[in-house]
Amino acid sequence: MIEKRRTKRLPVDIKLTIENLYKQGNIVLEKIIDDVEILDISKSGIGFTSRNDMPIGYYFNAKIVLDSEKKFFGVLKILRKAEHENGY
């Protein structure tokens, strides 16, 4: 994979559930409900796998728990996608 992030990626093993995808102009794709596996995280992005085809340009709310004291909330935008080696 060609590295496109400006900051170093740190490998992680975190699960995240996406329930809705949003786009500007009040476009909402509801009931997407997808458990994604976060592969790596950096200051400028998150790499994850999904069984669904996530549309580029949409946003989702994320709560990422690193441990009992470290967690953060954010709104993430899907910037790019690539087919994973096992088809998703």
Long-range contacts (C-beta under 8 A, 24 or more apart in sequence): 1-82, 4-80, 5-42, 5-44, 5-45, 6-43, 6-44, 7-42, 7-43, 7-44, 8-42, 9-40, 9-41, 9-42, 9-47, 10-40, 10-41, 10-42, 11-39, 11-40, 12-38, 12-39, 12-40, 12-41, 12-66, 13-37, 13-38, 14-38, 14-41, 14-64, 14-65, 14-66, 16-48, 16-62, 16-63, 16-64, 18-50, 18-54, 18-60, 18-62, 19-60, 20-60, 20-61, 21-54, 21-55, 21-58, 21-59, 21-60, 21-78, 22-58, 22-59, 22-60, 23-57, 23-58, 23-59, 29-55, 29-58, 38-64, 45-79, 46-76, 49-84, 49-88, 50-88, 51-88, 52-88, 53-81, 54-78, 54-81, 56-80, 56-81
